[in-house]
Amino acid sequence: MAVLRGPALSDRVAETLYTEALLLADETHAYYDLAGRAEREKLEPRERVQFACEALKATTRLMHVIAWLATRRAIATGELAEGDPRSPERRLGESTPSDASILGLMPTAARRLILAGIDLHERVGRVAAGIEAPIASASPARALLQRLERSF
């Protein structure tokens, strides 16, 4: 049985997601570099560690999205061969989950950025799953019947 790949990612959707990811990454970087530092200092020591862990998860999540979208752009422009979209180097990196109770302790700006990154990763994940999922073609028996029908 032949196996086909899922639908391609349209240029418009890819560019929109890529731009959104870059803007969110820039906003996240600016927050953790400036305002986030001041907000972190107001937290208890344990909460500071949790804040740092969530910051790392947030930035890693965004880098996975950007890397996956950059790869898809390179494939679309012919700079990179398609390859197997299910191979590890072509897959969207996994997102380490964030604990809702810990997110509730985060400063409002941090929580908003983290949740926006989670949402973006989930949306891109659904797109990636559609591209990576194999689509089975018609069964061999049906293909044989169709060939016989065309012959007579």
N, CA and C atoms as an extended XYZ file, in Angstrom:
456
Properties=species:S:1:pos:R:3:atomname:S:1:resname:S:1:resid:I:1 pbc="F F F"
N         0.843       -1.171        0.000 N   MET     1
C         0.000        0.000        0.000 CA  MET     1
C         0.889        1.236        0.000 C   MET     1
N         0.618        2.152       -0.876 N   ALA     2
C         1.389        3.394       -0.948 CA  ALA     2
C         0.985        4.321        0.190 C   ALA     2
N         1.942        5.091        0.666 N   VAL     3
C         1.663        6.046        1.730 CA  VAL     3
C         2.045        7.431        1.235 C   VAL     3
N         1.134        8.350        1.370 N   LEU     4
C         1.356        9.723        0.974 CA  LEU     4
C         1.532       10.576        2.217 C   LEU     4
N         2.116       11.729        2.081 N   ARG     5
C         2.286       12.667        3.197 CA  ARG     5
C         1.037       13.513        3.343 C   ARG     5
N         0.880       14.081        4.526 N   GLY     6
C        -0.231       14.975        4.818 CA  GLY     6
C        -0.108       16.262        4.018 C   GLY     6
N        -1.031       17.188        4.220 N   PRO     7
C        -1.038       18.421        3.442 CA  PRO     7
C         0.176       19.291        3.726 C   PRO     7
N         0.567       20.055        2.730 N   ALA     8
C         1.698       20.980        2.880 CA  ALA     8
C         1.246       22.196        3.678 C   ALA     8
N         2.193       22.866        4.266 N   LEU     9
C         1.931       24.084        5.026 CA  LEU     9
C         1.912       25.253        4.047 C   LEU     9
N         0.796       25.968        3.985 N   SER    10
C         0.713       27.077        3.026 CA  SER    10
C         1.692       28.179        3.417 C   SER    10
N         2.180       28.891        2.412 N   ASP    11
C         3.139       29.972        2.651 CA  ASP    11
C         2.569       31.027        3.588 C   ASP    11
N         1.321       31.355        3.395 N   ARG    12
C         0.687       32.400        4.201 CA  ARG    12
C         0.601       31.985        5.668 C   ARG    12
N         0.175       30.764        5.923 N   VAL    13
C         0.080       30.272        7.296 CA  VAL    13
C         1.468       30.193        7.918 C   VAL    13
N         2.423       29.686        7.167 N   ALA    14
C         3.791       29.560        7.674 CA  ALA    14
C         4.373       30.921        8.042 C   ALA    14
N         4.191       31.904        7.180 N   GLU    15
C         4.725       33.244        7.453 CA  GLU    15
C         4.036       33.893        8.646 C   GLU    15
N         2.728       33.707        8.749 N   THR    16
C         1.985       34.264        9.880 CA  THR    16
C         2.468       33.662       11.194 C   THR    16
N         2.592       32.340       11.229 N   LEU    17
C         3.067       31.672       12.441 CA  LEU    17
C         4.508       32.055       12.762 C   LEU    17
N         5.338       32.141       11.734 N   TYR    18
C         6.743       32.494       11.929 CA  TYR    18
C         6.875       33.901       12.506 C   TYR    18
N         6.126       34.836       11.942 N   THR    19
C         6.147       36.208       12.444 CA  THR    19
C         5.643       36.270       13.878 C   THR    19
N         4.558       35.575       14.155 N   GLU    20
C         4.019       35.532       15.514 CA  GLU    20
C         5.052       34.961       16.485 C   GLU    20
N         5.722       33.896       16.087 N   ALA    21
C         6.727       33.266       16.950 CA  ALA    21
C         7.901       34.206       17.217 C   ALA    21
N         8.363       34.892       16.179 N   LEU    22
C         9.480       35.829       16.355 CA  LEU    22
C         9.099       36.995       17.264 C   LEU    22
N         7.906       37.533       17.073 N   LEU    23
C         7.454       38.642       17.915 CA  LEU    23
C         7.303       38.209       19.372 C   LEU    23
N         6.714       37.036       19.575 N   LEU    24
C         6.542       36.533       20.936 CA  LEU    24
C         7.892       36.226       21.580 C   LEU    24
N         8.819       35.679       20.817 N   ALA    25
C        10.158       35.404       21.355 CA  ALA    25
C        10.860       36.706       21.734 C   ALA    25
N        10.714       37.729       20.902 N   ASP    26
C        11.327       39.022       21.200 CA  ASP    26
C        10.706       39.645       22.451 C   ASP    26
N         9.390       39.576       22.549 N   GLU    27
C         8.695       40.114       23.721 CA  GLU    27
C         9.084       39.346       24.988 C   GLU    27
N         9.186       38.032       24.868 N   THR    28
C         9.563       37.194       26.008 CA  THR    28
C        10.991       37.501       26.448 C   THR    28
N        11.888       37.614       25.480 N   HIS    29
C        13.287       37.936       25.796 CA  HIS    29
C        13.379       39.289       26.497 C   HIS    29
N        12.686       40.270       25.968 N   ALA    30
C        12.723       41.612       26.563 CA  ALA    30
C        12.170       41.595       27.985 C   ALA    30
N        11.101       40.851       28.193 N   TYR    31
C        10.515       40.780       29.533 CA  TYR    31
C        11.508       40.166       30.522 C   TYR    31
N        12.038       39.001       30.189 N   TYR    32
C        12.934       38.322       31.127 CA  TYR    32
C        14.248       39.084       31.316 C   TYR    32
N        14.627       39.876       30.331 N   ASP    33
C        15.862       40.638       30.425 CA  ASP    33
C        15.685       41.920       31.237 C   ASP    33
N        14.469       42.474       31.237 N   LEU    34
C        14.255       43.760       31.906 CA  LEU    34
C        13.257       43.642       33.061 C   LEU    34
N        11.980       43.772       32.764 N   ALA    35
C        10.947       43.789       33.805 CA  ALA    35
C        10.920       42.495       34.612 C   ALA    35
N        11.181       41.397       33.960 N   GLY    36
C        11.168       40.109       34.648 CA  GLY    36
C        12.204       40.018       35.753 C   GLY    36
N        13.328       40.659       35.551 N   ARG    37
C        14.376       40.659       36.590 CA  ARG    37
C        13.869       41.323       37.862 C   ARG    37
N        13.247       42.472       37.705 N   ALA    38
C        12.732       43.197       38.869 CA  ALA    38
C        11.619       42.402       39.548 C   ALA    38
N        10.743       41.804       38.755 N   GLU    39
C         9.652       41.010       39.338 CA  GLU    39
C        10.183       39.758       40.026 C   GLU    39
N        11.208       39.157       39.456 N   ARG    40
C        11.808       37.963       40.055 CA  ARG    40
C        12.384       38.276       41.433 C   ARG    40
N        12.992       39.433       41.579 N   GLU    41
C        13.620       39.811       42.846 CA  GLU    41
C        12.597       39.943       43.973 C   GLU    41
N        11.351       40.190       43.647 N   LYS    42
C        10.292       40.331       44.660 CA  LYS    42
C         9.772       38.978       45.144 C   LYS    42
N        10.160       37.905       44.468 N   LEU    43
C         9.660       36.573       44.810 CA  LEU    43
C        10.479       35.939       45.927 C   LEU    43
N         9.847       34.973       46.594 N   GLU    44
C        10.547       34.169       47.598 CA  GLU    44
C        11.568       33.289       46.870 C   GLU    44
N        12.615       32.820       47.583 N   PRO    45
C        13.660       32.011       46.922 CA  PRO    45
C        13.118       30.820       46.124 C   PRO    45
N        12.190       30.080       46.677 N   ARG    46
C        11.637       28.923       45.954 CA  ARG    46
C        10.903       29.387       44.685 C   ARG    46
N        10.160       30.458       44.802 N   GLU    47
C         9.431       30.989       43.655 CA  GLU    47
C        10.386       31.529       42.585 C   GLU    47
N        11.545       32.026       43.005 N   ARG    48
C        12.556       32.488       42.040 CA  ARG    48
C        13.058       31.331       41.183 C   ARG    48
N        13.289       30.203       41.827 N   VAL    49
C        13.730       29.015       41.090 CA  VAL    49
C        12.630       28.577       40.120 C   VAL    49
N        11.392       28.556       40.585 N   GLN    50
C        10.269       28.193       39.720 CA  GLN    50
C        10.138       29.178       38.561 C   GLN    50
N        10.341       30.450       38.847 N   PHE    51
C        10.299       31.495       37.826 CA  PHE    51
C        11.372       31.223       36.759 C   PHE    51
N        12.584       30.903       37.217 N   ALA    52
C        13.686       30.621       36.286 CA  ALA    52
C        13.388       29.387       35.443 C   ALA    52
N        12.818       28.359       36.078 N   CYS    53
C        12.477       27.135       35.329 CA  CYS    53
C        11.414       27.425       34.278 C   CYS    53
N        10.415       28.203       34.641 N   GLU    54
C         9.358       28.540       33.684 CA  GLU    54
C         9.898       29.424       32.561 C   GLU    54
N        10.836       30.297       32.883 N   ALA    55
C        11.454       31.133       31.854 CA  ALA    55
C        12.200       30.259       30.848 C   ALA    55
N        12.923       29.272       31.346 N   LEU    56
C        13.653       28.364       30.471 CA  LEU    56
C        12.692       27.556       29.598 C   LEU    56
N        11.617       27.055       30.196 N   LYS    57
C        10.613       26.310       29.425 CA  LYS    57
C        10.005       27.201       28.339 C   LYS    57
N         9.681       28.441       28.709 N   ALA    58
C         9.033       29.362       27.763 CA  ALA    58
C         9.937       29.660       26.572 C   ALA    58
N        11.198       29.949       26.840 N   THR    59
C        12.100       30.283       25.735 CA  THR    59
C        12.425       29.057       24.887 C   THR    59
N        12.577       27.914       25.525 N   THR    60
C        12.847       26.679       24.777 CA  THR    60
C        11.669       26.330       23.880 C   THR    60
N        10.475       26.458       24.409 N   ARG    61
C         9.253       26.179       23.647 CA  ARG    61
C         9.209       27.052       22.398 C   ARG    61
N         9.513       28.331       22.556 N   LEU    62
C         9.490       29.245       21.410 CA  LEU    62
C        10.591       28.918       20.409 C   LEU    62
N        11.755       28.536       20.883 N   MET    63
C        12.846       28.181       19.967 CA  MET    63
C        12.502       26.923       19.171 C   MET    63
N        11.797       25.976       19.793 N   HIS    64
C        11.345       24.790       19.049 CA  HIS    64
C        10.407       25.202       17.911 C   HIS    64
N         9.480       26.092       18.212 N   VAL    65
C         8.528       26.553       17.201 CA  VAL    65
C         9.261       27.267       16.070 C   VAL    65
N        10.149       28.186       16.422 N   ILE    66
C        10.884       28.953       15.408 CA  ILE    66
C        11.748       28.027       14.549 C   ILE    66
N        12.425       27.081       15.179 N   ALA    67
C        13.274       26.148       14.416 CA  ALA    67
C        12.437       25.312       13.453 C   ALA    67
N        11.288       24.824       13.911 N   TRP    68
C        10.442       23.999       13.047 CA  TRP    68
C         9.919       24.826       11.871 C   TRP    68
N         9.453       26.040       12.169 N   LEU    69
C         8.934       26.892       11.100 CA  LEU    69
C        10.042       27.315       10.130 C   LEU    69
N        11.236       27.579       10.637 N   ALA    70
C        12.361       27.930        9.754 CA  ALA    70
C        12.714       26.758        8.840 C   ALA    70
N        12.649       25.558        9.375 N   THR    71
C        12.896       24.363        8.562 CA  THR    71
C        11.847       24.239        7.465 C   THR    71
N        10.578       24.445        7.827 N   ARG    72
C         9.497       24.357        6.839 CA  ARG    72
C         9.671       25.436        5.760 C   ARG    72
N        10.123       26.626        6.151 N   ARG    73
C        10.359       27.688        5.174 CA  ARG    73
C        11.490       27.292        4.231 C   ARG    73
N        12.551       26.720        4.779 N   ALA    74
C        13.689       26.308        3.954 CA  ALA    74
C        13.275       25.206        2.977 C   ALA    74
N        12.429       24.317        3.402 N   ILE    75
C        11.926       23.255        2.518 CA  ILE    75
C        11.069       23.872        1.412 C   ILE    75
N        10.200       24.807        1.785 N   ALA    76
C         9.303       25.437        0.809 CA  ALA    76
C        10.074       26.211       -0.256 C   ALA    76
N        11.211       26.807        0.101 N   THR    77
C        11.998       27.591       -0.868 CA  THR    77
C        13.018       26.743       -1.618 C   THR    77
N        13.092       25.452       -1.271 N   GLY    78
C        14.027       24.565       -1.943 CA  GLY    78
C        15.439       24.604       -1.382 C   GLY    78
N        15.654       25.336       -0.306 N   GLU    79
C        16.979       25.398        0.313 CA  GLU    79
C        17.321       24.109        1.054 C   GLU    79
N        16.300       23.344        1.373 N   LEU    80
C        16.464       22.111        2.141 CA  LEU    80
C        15.553       21.056        1.537 C   LEU    80
N        16.060       19.830        1.415 N   ALA    81
C        15.241       18.735        0.885 CA  ALA    81
C        14.166       18.362        1.895 C   ALA    81
N        13.026       17.907        1.385 N   GLU    82
C        11.897       17.549        2.260 CA  GLU    82
C        12.299       16.528        3.307 C   GLU    82
N        12.880       15.423        2.894 N   GLY    83
C        13.221       14.383        3.856 CA  GLY    83
C        11.975       13.809        4.501 C   GLY    83
N        12.169       13.004        5.509 N   ASP    84
C        11.058       12.389        6.224 CA  ASP    84
C        10.611       13.333        7.339 C   ASP    84
N         9.377       13.876        7.257 N   PRO    85
C         8.927       14.819        8.277 CA  PRO    85
C         8.794       14.190        9.663 C   PRO    85
N         8.822       12.856        9.724 N   ARG    86
C         8.733       12.186       11.022 CA  ARG    86
C        10.099       11.925       11.642 C   ARG    86
N        11.177       12.227       10.919 N   SER    87
C        12.509       12.021       11.476 CA  SER    87
C        12.747       13.044       12.591 C   SER    87
N        13.541       12.691       13.591 N   PRO    88
C        13.728       13.575       14.752 CA  PRO    88
C        14.163       14.993       14.413 C   PRO    88
N        15.036       15.140       13.407 N   GLU    89
C        15.517       16.493       13.082 CA  GLU    89
C        14.480       17.332       12.337 C   GLU    89
N        13.394       16.725       11.890 N   ARG    90
C        12.338       17.455       11.181 CA  ARG    90
C        11.104       17.690       12.055 C   ARG    90
N        11.067       17.068       13.212 N   ARG    91
C         9.892       17.167       14.084 CA  ARG    91
C         9.941       18.415       14.955 C   ARG    91
N         8.769       18.865       15.335 N   LEU    92
C         8.655       19.963       16.285 CA  LEU    92
C         9.111       19.456       17.648 C   LEU    92
N        10.024       20.184       18.281 N   GLY    93
C        10.502       19.803       19.606 CA  GLY    93
C         9.368       19.782       20.607 C   GLY    93
N         9.454       18.857       21.538 N   GLU    94
C         8.397       18.727       22.535 CA  GLU    94
C         8.460       19.855       23.547 C   GLU    94
N         7.304       20.163       24.084 N   SER    95
C         7.177       21.231       25.072 CA  SER    95
C         7.034       20.623       26.460 C   SER    95
N         7.931       21.003       27.361 N   THR    96
C         7.826       20.545       28.740 CA  THR    96
C         6.625       21.233       29.366 C   THR    96
N         5.717       20.457       29.960 N   PRO    97
C         4.503       21.073       30.514 CA  PRO    97
C         4.810       22.007       31.684 C   PRO    97
N         3.963       22.988       31.822 N   SER    98
C         4.040       23.906       32.947 CA  SER    98
C         2.914       23.564       33.913 C   SER    98
N         3.218       23.552       35.181 N   ASP    99
C         2.251       23.241       36.222 CA  ASP    99
C         1.353       24.457       36.453 C   ASP    99
N         0.039       24.261       36.373 N   ALA   100
C        -0.913       25.363       36.532 CA  ALA   100
C        -0.780       26.039       37.891 C   ALA   100
N        -0.482       25.261       38.931 N   SER   101
C        -0.356       25.864       40.261 CA  SER   101
C         0.878       26.768       40.339 C   SER   101
N         1.932       26.390       39.642 N   ILE   102
C         3.136       27.229       39.616 CA  ILE   102
C         2.885       28.468       38.756 C   ILE   102
N         2.200       28.287       37.632 N   LEU   103
C         1.888       29.444       36.785 CA  LEU   103
C         1.055       30.471       37.545 C   LEU   103
N         0.202       29.989       38.435 N   GLY   104
C        -0.613       30.892       39.232 CA  GLY   104
C         0.207       31.773       40.147 C   GLY   104
N         1.424       31.368       40.488 N   LEU   105
C         2.307       32.144       41.357 CA  LEU   105
C         3.152       33.146       40.581 C   LEU   105
N         3.203       33.001       39.275 N   MET   106
C         4.043       33.858       38.443 CA  MET   106
C         3.451       35.263       38.349 C   MET   106
N         4.318       36.253       38.156 N   PRO   107
C         3.809       37.605       37.879 CA  PRO   107
C         2.930       37.577       36.631 C   PRO   107
N         1.977       38.475       36.568 N   THR   108
C         0.987       38.490       35.483 CA  THR   108
C         1.637       38.508       34.096 C   THR   108
N         2.621       39.341       33.903 N   ALA   109
C         3.273       39.442       32.583 CA  ALA   109
C         3.949       38.126       32.208 C   ALA   109
N         4.616       37.503       33.165 N   ALA   110
C         5.282       36.222       32.898 CA  ALA   110
C         4.249       35.158       32.537 C   ALA   110
N         3.182       35.094       33.315 N   ARG   111
C         2.133       34.098       33.060 CA  ARG   111
C         1.523       34.301       31.672 C   ARG   111
N         1.275       35.560       31.294 N   ARG   112
C         0.686       35.848       29.979 CA  ARG   112
C         1.602       35.381       28.855 C   ARG   112
N         2.896       35.658       28.969 N   LEU   113
C         3.858       35.244       27.944 CA  LEU   113
C         4.001       33.726       27.883 C   LEU   113
N         4.041       33.092       29.037 N   ILE   114
C         4.159       31.629       29.087 CA  ILE   114
C         2.944       30.988       28.427 C   ILE   114
N         1.748       31.452       28.788 N   LEU   115
C         0.524       30.884       28.210 CA  LEU   115
C         0.429       31.149       26.710 C   LEU   115
N         0.896       32.312       26.265 N   ALA   116
C         0.893       32.601       24.828 CA  ALA   116
C         1.835       31.645       24.095 C   ALA   116
N         2.996       31.353       24.691 N   GLY   117
C         3.934       30.405       24.093 CA  GLY   117
C         3.387       28.991       24.048 C   GLY   117
N         2.693       28.595       25.115 N   ILE   118
C         2.069       27.264       25.152 CA  ILE   118
C         1.026       27.161       24.046 C   ILE   118
N         0.201       28.198       23.918 N   ASP   119
C        -0.837       28.211       22.886 CA  ASP   119
C        -0.223       28.132       21.487 C   ASP   119
N         0.809       28.918       21.243 N   LEU   120
C         1.461       28.901       19.932 CA  LEU   120
C         2.064       27.523       19.645 C   LEU   120
N         2.732       26.938       20.622 N   HIS   121
C         3.334       25.613       20.433 CA  HIS   121
C         2.252       24.576       20.129 C   HIS   121
N         1.128       24.650       20.816 N   GLU   122
C         0.036       23.699       20.566 CA  GLU   122
C        -0.532       23.873       19.157 C   GLU   122
N        -0.696       25.122       18.717 N   ARG   123
C        -1.219       25.363       17.363 CA  ARG   123
C        -0.259       24.856       16.303 C   ARG   123
N         1.021       25.164       16.470 N   VAL   124
C         2.019       24.686       15.509 CA  VAL   124
C         2.105       23.163       15.575 C   VAL   124
N         1.935       22.609       16.757 N   GLY   125
C         1.928       21.151       16.910 CA  GLY   125
C         0.817       20.497       16.105 C   GLY   125
N        -0.350       21.129       16.075 N   ARG   126
C        -1.454       20.572       15.277 CA  ARG   126
C        -1.133       20.646       13.790 C   ARG   126
N        -0.506       21.732       13.363 N   VAL   127
C        -0.092       21.856       11.954 CA  VAL   127
C         0.953       20.788       11.637 C   VAL   127
N         1.946       20.646       12.523 N   ALA   128
C         3.010       19.656       12.316 CA  ALA   128
C         2.443       18.249       12.257 C   ALA   128
N         1.488       17.949       13.110 N   ALA   129
C         0.891       16.611       13.114 CA  ALA   129
C         0.202       16.326       11.786 C   ALA   129
N        -0.423       17.335       11.197 N   GLY   130
C        -1.076       17.152        9.900 CA  GLY   130
C        -0.083       16.910        8.786 C   GLY   130
N         1.082       17.534        8.880 N   ILE   131
C         2.118       17.348        7.856 CA  ILE   131
C         2.804       15.998        8.029 C   ILE   131
N         3.036       15.615        9.273 N   GLU   132
C         3.785       14.395        9.556 CA  GLU   132
C         2.947       13.133        9.397 C   GLU   132
N         1.639       13.257        9.526 N   ALA   133
C         0.780       12.075        9.503 CA  ALA   133
C         0.727       11.479        8.098 C   ALA   133
N         0.993       10.191        8.005 N   PRO   134
C         0.863        9.555        6.694 CA  PRO   134
C        -0.612        9.402        6.327 C   PRO   134
N        -0.890        9.533        5.053 N   ILE   135
C        -2.244        9.331        4.558 CA  ILE   135
C        -2.206        8.099        3.670 C   ILE   135
N        -2.937        7.089        4.049 N   ALA   136
C        -2.945        5.846        3.284 CA  ALA   136
C        -3.732        6.054        1.995 C   ALA   136
N        -3.182        5.586        0.910 N   SER   137
C        -3.901        5.662       -0.364 CA  SER   137
C        -4.927        4.523       -0.403 C   SER   137
N        -5.665        4.463       -1.479 N   ALA   138
C        -6.686        3.432       -1.629 CA  ALA   138
C        -6.067        2.051       -1.469 C   ALA   138
N        -6.867        1.123       -1.013 N   SER   139
C        -6.371       -0.237       -0.794 CA  SER   139
C        -5.937       -0.861       -2.117 C   SER   139
N        -5.017       -1.817       -2.060 N   PRO   140
C        -4.577       -2.485       -3.295 CA  PRO   140
C        -5.731       -3.157       -4.042 C   PRO   140
N        -6.678       -3.702       -3.306 N   ALA   141
C        -7.820       -4.360       -3.961 CA  ALA   141
C        -8.647       -3.337       -4.732 C   ALA   141
N        -8.896       -2.183       -4.121 N   ARG   142
C        -9.677       -1.148       -4.798 CA  ARG   142
C        -8.911       -0.630       -6.017 C   ARG   142
N        -7.602       -0.453       -5.886 N   ALA   143
C        -6.790        0.007       -7.022 CA  ALA   143
C        -6.875       -0.994       -8.170 C   ALA   143
N        -6.834       -2.303       -7.873 N   LEU   144
C        -6.937       -3.334       -8.900 CA  LEU   144
C        -8.301       -3.281       -9.572 C   LEU   144
N        -9.368       -3.126       -8.782 N   LEU   145
C       -10.709       -3.016       -9.363 CA  LEU   145
C       -10.817       -1.794      -10.274 C   LEU   145
N       -10.246       -0.678       -9.868 N   GLN   146
C       -10.282        0.523      -10.695 CA  GLN   146
C        -9.524        0.309      -11.992 C   GLN   146
N        -8.369       -0.372      -11.934 N   ARG   147
C        -7.626       -0.665      -13.166 CA  ARG   147
C        -8.442       -1.568      -14.083 C   ARG   147
N        -9.116       -2.575      -13.511 N   LEU   148
C        -9.948       -3.464      -14.324 CA  LEU   148
C       -11.101       -2.715      -14.957 C   LEU   148
N       -11.712       -1.819      -14.206 N   GLU   149
C       -12.830       -1.023      -14.737 CA  GLU   149
C       -12.368       -0.150      -15.913 C   GLU   149
N       -11.180        0.411      -15.808 N   ARG   150
C       -10.677        1.261      -16.887 CA  ARG   150
C       -10.322        0.426      -18.120 C   ARG   150
N        -9.968       -0.830      -17.916 N   SER   151
C        -9.568       -1.699      -19.023 CA  SER   151
C       -10.753       -2.145      -19.854 C   SER   151
N       -11.919       -2.230      -19.274 N   PHE   152
C       -13.081       -2.760      -20.022 CA  PHE   152
C       -14.099       -1.743      -20.346 C   PHE   152
